[in-house]
Amino acid sequence: MHMERADHLSHRLMPLELAVMLVRNKVYASRPGAPSSEPNAIARFIAASVPIYECSKDPSRRPSAVRRDHDGLFRKGGRELHFLDGRPIKKDLAVKADDVACVIAMLRDPEHAADIRAEALKTQAQPVQDRAAELKSQCENLRVRSQALSRQCQELRASAKRRKR
């Protein structure tokens, strides 16, 4: 099951470098030379707006979320994240494809960026909420069943004690 979730996440990710190019093309193509169209600046905005992940060369390992640090600098258009304190460079960075669409919408409509992100988070949270409700229901069913089995067990013990007498 854990592997399924890792694979599921991996299939929803796109390389950060590709996300940067996509954002640049969708948002800044009509405004060449805009200061914020620099690829490393776009990567920084993406990382500040949505979670980014570091993927392993080993496909059996789950991508790990990259901590949001303020001392990291993107290089090579989002391919690498360098740290000023000497920590190892992070490579093979990725972002959820759905989050890239959110970033594009936020940049196209900065006045409503917070609302756009909130709506995206609400949409992403819905399956988790649905699954939680489903698990709660299953848990309640198991609790009721456990209580019934416990009562049966007590009745069988009492019956066995009466037979011994």
Secondary structure, DSSP 8 states (H G I E B T S, - for coil): -HHHHHHHHHHTEEEHHHHHHHHHHHHHTTSTT-GGGSHHHHHHHHHHHS-EEE--SSTTS--EE----SSEEEEGGGTEEEETT----EESEEEEHHHHHHHHHHHH-GGGHHHHHHHHHHHHHHHHHHHHHHHHHHHHHHHHHHHHHHHHHHHHHHHHHHHH-
